[in-house]
Every structure is written in C-alpha cells, then in structure tokens.
Amino acid sequence: MMDAETVGRGGRVRSVLRRWPTAVALALFVPDVVDGVPTDPGAAATFGEALPLLPLAYLVLAKWGRRWLTWPVVFAGVACVAALRAFDLMAPSTFLVGVALAVLVWSVVDGDLKRSGELRLQAVGVLVFGAFALAGLAIDVDLGRYVVAAGWLFHGVWDFVHLWRDKVVARSFAEWCGVVDVLVAVQLVFLI
C-alpha cells in the first residue's frame, strides 16, 4: 500500500511529465537568461526572418486538417530555414511568405478558405505575424528589434489561445511554442 507522500510525489512527477513541452522550452532558453548571456545584435534579424514560420505552420495544418502532423511540419520548416541560411539561397522570410501565399492561393482556388472559418483565422494570423516580421526587418535595427519581439510575444499569446481552444496544432506544440515565443521576446528586449 502506498502512503500519502508517495502518492503525492507520483502526482507531482506526472504533473511535470505532462508539462514536458514547457520543460523543454525552458531548458533551451533559461541558461542564457539566468547567466545574462547577451544575444548577438543580429539576433533580431535572425528571429525576424524565422517569425513567418510560426503562422505558416498553423496555416498548413489548418489547410490539411491533420493535427498529428504538427511536429513533422515544424521540423520540416525549421530544416528549410536552416538550409536557406546555410546555403545563403534566399532570405528565409521570403521563402516562408512565398509558401504562405501559395497555400492561401490554393485555399482560395479549391474553396477551402471560404468554407473553413479555422483556415480564415490562420490566414489572418499569417498576415498579422508576417507584417510584424517584415516591418521589423524593414525599419531601423533598434526599433525593428522591438517590433520583432512584439511579433514573437503576440504569437506566444496566439499559441496559448490555441492551446486553450485545443484546435489546429498538437497541444504539445502549442504549449512548447508559446513558452519559446515569450522567451524569444524577452531575450530580444532585455538581452541584446
């Protein structure tokens, strides 16, 4: 028979295991934040280039209607961004915005955009967060950093709303991405 302390500890362990996305996100960022490690001033541009990936993943998943593909879609997007940076083929934001436009045109042509309120919501997200990214990259570097940080922060809110709604993306991704987005925003504002 288990005593109350064992049951309590097991409950805490299960609770922590259910929050694995938050734990992974914190493990990625907290060491730099705690150490006060400054971020490279070019990080704002790097994060600005990557910001369109976030709403694009939501758009693609809303189009396909397959939440179980969340992590593969995100990993493929990250791999594309990394390859574009490594081979200096084009700005990742240009590629991501192009893919988003292609998905939007496809959705208009096949009528999905008209039929699906969820897809329309994600289309608005693509436009709003894409505007944050492009504005942040186009204006003065110092001001652009704050615009890009605001885009990441608002996308974190977007993630938590989707976590609460339990729609479009896997809950684990919405939780992980929400924490990462807020931490990126904090890093952009306070550690550059």
C-alpha positions as CSV (number, residue, x, y, z in Angstrom):
1,M,0.0,0.0,0.0
2,M,1.3,3.5,-0.9
3,D,1.5,6.2,1.7
4,A,0.3,9.8,1.0
5,E,3.8,11.0,0.5
6,T,4.5,8.5,-2.3
7,V,1.2,9.3,-4.0
8,G,1.9,13.0,-3.7
9,R,5.3,12.6,-5.3
10,G,3.9,10.4,-8.1
11,G,1.3,13.1,-8.7
12,R,4.0,15.8,-8.9
13,V,6.0,13.6,-11.3
14,R,3.0,13.0,-13.5
15,S,2.3,16.7,-13.4
16,V,5.8,17.6,-14.5
17,L,5.7,14.9,-17.2
18,R,2.5,16.4,-18.6
19,R,4.3,19.8,-18.9
20,W,7.3,18.3,-20.9
21,P,6.9,20.9,-23.7
22,T,7.3,23.7,-21.1
23,A,10.3,22.0,-19.6
24,V,12.0,21.5,-23.0
25,A,11.3,25.2,-23.9
26,L,12.8,26.4,-20.6
27,A,15.8,24.1,-20.9
28,L,16.6,25.8,-24.3
29,F,16.4,29.4,-23.0
30,V,16.8,29.6,-19.2
31,P,20.5,29.0,-19.1
32,D,21.3,32.1,-21.2
33,V,18.7,34.2,-19.5
34,V,19.9,33.3,-16.0
35,D,23.6,33.8,-17.0
36,G,22.6,37.1,-18.6
37,V,24.4,36.0,-21.8
38,P,23.8,38.8,-24.3
39,T,22.3,37.8,-27.6
40,D,24.1,38.8,-30.8
41,P,22.7,42.1,-32.1
42,G,22.0,40.3,-35.3
43,A,19.6,38.0,-33.5
44,A,16.7,40.4,-34.1
45,A,17.1,39.9,-37.9
46,T,17.5,36.2,-37.4
47,F,14.4,35.9,-35.3
48,G,12.6,38.3,-37.7
49,E,13.5,36.0,-40.6
50,A,12.1,33.0,-38.7
51,L,8.9,34.6,-37.4
52,P,6.8,33.8,-40.5
53,L,7.4,30.1,-39.9
54,L,5.2,30.1,-36.9
55,P,1.9,31.2,-38.5
56,L,2.8,29.3,-41.7
57,A,2.8,26.0,-39.7
58,Y,-0.7,26.9,-38.3
59,L,-1.9,27.7,-41.8
60,V,-0.6,24.5,-43.4
61,L,-2.1,22.4,-40.6
62,A,-5.4,24.1,-40.8
63,K,-5.4,23.5,-44.5
64,W,-4.6,19.8,-44.1
65,G,-6.8,19.3,-41.0
66,R,-4.3,16.9,-39.6
67,R,-3.0,18.0,-36.2
68,W,-0.9,14.8,-35.8
69,L,1.4,16.3,-38.5
70,T,2.3,19.3,-36.3
71,W,5.8,18.3,-35.3
72,P,6.8,16.9,-38.7
73,V,5.6,20.2,-40.3
74,V,7.5,22.3,-37.8
75,F,10.7,20.2,-38.2
76,A,10.5,20.5,-42.0
77,G,10.0,24.2,-41.7
78,V,13.0,24.6,-39.3
79,A,15.1,22.4,-41.7
80,C,14.1,24.7,-44.6
81,V,15.0,27.8,-42.7
82,A,18.4,26.3,-41.6
83,A,19.2,25.2,-45.2
84,L,18.3,28.6,-46.6
85,R,20.6,30.2,-44.1
86,A,23.4,27.7,-44.5
87,F,23.5,27.9,-48.3
88,D,22.5,31.6,-48.4
89,L,20.0,30.9,-51.2
90,M,17.4,33.5,-50.2
91,A,16.1,35.2,-47.1
92,P,14.1,32.6,-45.1
93,S,11.3,35.1,-44.6
94,T,11.0,35.5,-48.4
95,F,10.6,31.7,-48.8
96,L,8.2,31.4,-45.9
97,V,6.0,34.2,-47.1
98,G,6.0,32.7,-50.6
99,V,4.9,29.3,-49.3
100,A,2.2,31.0,-47.2
101,L,1.0,32.9,-50.3
102,A,0.9,29.6,-52.3
103,V,-1.2,27.9,-49.6
104,L,-3.5,30.9,-49.5
105,V,-4.0,30.9,-53.3
106,W,-4.5,27.1,-53.2
107,S,-7.1,27.6,-50.5
108,V,-9.0,30.2,-52.5
109,V,-8.9,28.2,-55.7
110,D,-10.2,25.0,-54.0
111,G,-12.8,26.9,-51.9
112,D,-11.4,25.9,-48.5
113,L,-10.8,29.5,-47.5
114,K,-14.5,30.2,-48.0
115,R,-15.7,27.1,-46.2
116,S,-13.4,26.9,-43.2
117,G,-13.5,29.6,-40.5
118,E,-10.5,28.0,-38.9
119,L,-8.5,28.4,-42.1
120,R,-9.6,32.0,-42.4
121,L,-8.4,32.6,-38.8
122,Q,-5.0,31.2,-39.7
123,A,-4.8,33.3,-42.9
124,V,-5.3,36.4,-40.7
125,G,-2.5,35.1,-38.4
126,V,-0.2,34.7,-41.4
127,L,-0.9,38.3,-42.5
128,V,-0.6,39.8,-39.0
129,F,2.6,38.0,-38.0
130,G,4.1,38.3,-41.4
131,A,3.5,42.1,-41.1
132,F,5.4,42.1,-37.8
133,A,8.3,40.2,-39.3
134,L,8.6,42.3,-42.4
135,A,8.1,45.6,-40.6
136,G,10.7,44.5,-38.0
137,L,13.2,43.7,-40.8
138,A,12.5,46.8,-42.9
139,I,12.8,49.5,-40.2
140,D,15.6,50.8,-38.1
141,V,17.5,48.0,-36.4
142,D,16.9,49.2,-32.8
143,L,13.2,49.8,-33.4
144,G,12.9,46.7,-35.5
145,R,14.1,44.6,-32.6
146,Y,11.1,45.7,-30.6
147,V,8.7,45.1,-33.4
148,V,10.1,41.6,-34.0
149,A,9.9,41.0,-30.2
150,A,6.3,42.1,-30.2
151,G,5.6,39.7,-33.0
152,W,7.0,36.8,-31.1
153,L,5.2,37.8,-27.9
154,F,1.9,38.1,-29.6
155,H,2.5,34.8,-31.3
156,G,3.1,33.3,-27.9
157,V,-0.4,34.6,-26.9
158,W,-1.7,33.1,-30.2
159,D,-0.2,29.7,-29.1
160,F,-1.7,29.8,-25.7
161,V,-5.1,30.7,-27.1
162,H,-4.8,27.7,-29.5
163,L,-3.7,25.5,-26.5
164,W,-6.9,26.6,-24.7
165,R,-9.0,26.1,-27.8
166,D,-7.4,22.7,-28.5
167,K,-7.5,23.3,-32.2
168,V,-5.3,23.3,-35.4
169,V,-2.0,22.2,-33.8
170,A,-1.0,19.5,-31.3
171,R,-1.4,20.7,-27.7
172,S,2.3,19.8,-27.0
173,F,3.4,22.1,-29.8
174,A,1.1,25.0,-28.8
175,E,2.4,24.8,-25.2
176,W,6.1,24.5,-26.3
177,C,5.8,27.2,-28.9
178,G,4.0,29.6,-26.6
179,V,6.8,29.3,-24.0
180,V,9.5,29.6,-26.6
181,D,7.9,32.6,-28.2
182,V,7.6,34.5,-24.9
183,L,11.2,33.7,-24.1
184,V,12.4,34.9,-27.5
185,A,10.6,38.1,-27.0
186,V,12.2,38.6,-23.6
187,Q,15.6,37.8,-25.0
188,L,15.2,40.3,-27.8
189,V,14.1,43.1,-25.5
190,F,16.4,42.5,-22.5
191,L,19.5,40.6,-23.6
192,I,20.6,42.4,-26.7
